[in-house]
């Protein structure tokens, strides 16, 4: 009976797989942060739209309350600054994301390479096992032939 197949680079394979999974988690975290910043921008844009609508409503009336209109000036400036900050944050996160995706692809290639090597070695192992089985079967058949031939020769004397 042939011994069980053992891939000697199993530890390397596991390390590469763990590195790939780590890179995947980092990419996922970057995507979550980008999504969070985009949600902040969407909420701030909605606030900005409602403030603009309220300002238009105040300006469309017959008399303009300058105090009421000017109360929106500071919050609008603050919202624009927050949107710009979030957009800069997204830009930085997207640069990091591109680098992390490249690292993840590199890790994926390393995992696939070691997996392919394992497959090739396993296929070579199976060929070797098949050859050994064939040799054993041939040897058994030869011994049976000799045994039958020796018995038939001994019985005729």
N, C-alpha and C positions, 0 to 999 in steps of 0.2 A: 504494500500500500504506500503510495507516495505521500510525502509529508505535505502539510497544508501550505498554501501560498502565503508568503510573508513579504510585504513591501518594506524594504529597509529604510525608505525615505518617508515613512508614515509620519514621523515627528515633523519633518520639514513641511509635509503636506498640511498638517494640522496648523502649524504656525502661519503658513501662507493663507489658509482659510480664515483664521482668526484675524489676520491683518486686513483681509478683504472685508470681513464683517464689521470691523472697527471703522474702516473707511466709509462703508455704507451708512453706519450710524452718524458719522460726522456730516455726510452729505444730507441726510435726513434732517439733522438738527439745523443746518444752514437753511434748508428749504422752509422749515417751520419758522425760523426767525424772519426770513423774507416775507412769508405769509402774514406774520404778525405785524410787521411794519406796513405791509400793504393794507391790512385791515385798519391800522391807525390812520393811514392816509385817507382811506375811504370814509372813516368816521369824521375826520377833520374836514374833509371836503363837503360832507353832508352838512356839518355845522356851518361852514362858510356859505354854502348855498342858502341855508335857512336865514342866516344873518343878512345876506344880500337881498333876499326876498323881503325881509322885514324893513330894511333900509329903503327899498323901492316903495314899499307900502307907505312908509312915513313921508317920503318925498312926493308921492302922488296925491296926497291930501291937499286941501285948499291952503292951509297954513302949514309952514314947515317948522317943526320944533327942533331947533339947532342942537339943543342939549341932548335930546333923545337920539338924534342921528350921530352926534359925536361920541356917544357912549359905545357905539359899535366899532369906532376907528381902532382903538387899542386891541380889543379881542381879535379883530380881523388881522392886524399886523402880527399878533402872537400866533394865530393859526397858520398864517403863511410861513412864519419862521419854523414852526413845528413840522409843517409839511416838507419844507426844505431840509430840515434835519433828518427826517425819516427817509427822504429820497437819497440823501448822502449815505445814510446807514445802509439802505438797500444796495446802493452802488458798491460799497465796500464788501457787503455780504456776497454780492454776485461775483466779485473778483475772487474772494475766498472760495466760493462755491466752484468756480471754474478750476481753481488749483486742486481742490479736494476731489472733484470729479476725475481730473487727470490722474491723481494718485489712486483713486478707486479703480479706474480702468487698468492702470499698471498692475495693481494687486490682482485684479481679475485675470489678466493675462498670465501672471505667475501661477495662479491657482490652476488655470486651464492647462498650462504647460506641465505641471507636476501630475495632474490627472491623466493627461495623455501619456506621460511616461509610465504611470502606473498601469494603464490599460495595455500598453505595449509589453511591459514586463509580464503582466498576467497572461497575455496571449502567448508569449514565448514560453512561459511556465506550462501552459496547457499543451503546447506542442511537445514539450519535453516529456510531460506525463504521458501523452499519447504514444510517443516513441518508446518509452519504457514499458508501457503496457503491451505494445506490439512485440517488443523483444521478449518479454515474459511469456506471452502467448506462443510465440515461435519456439521458444525453449521448451515449453510444456508440450507442444505438438511434436517436437523432435523426440523428446523423451518417450512420449506415448508410442510413436512410430517404432523406436528402437525396442521398446518393451514388447510390442506386438510382434515385431520381426524376430526378436530373440525367442519368444515363446513358440512361434510357429516353426522356427529352426530347431528348437530343442524337442519339440513334439514329433518331428519326422524321423528322428534317429532311433 
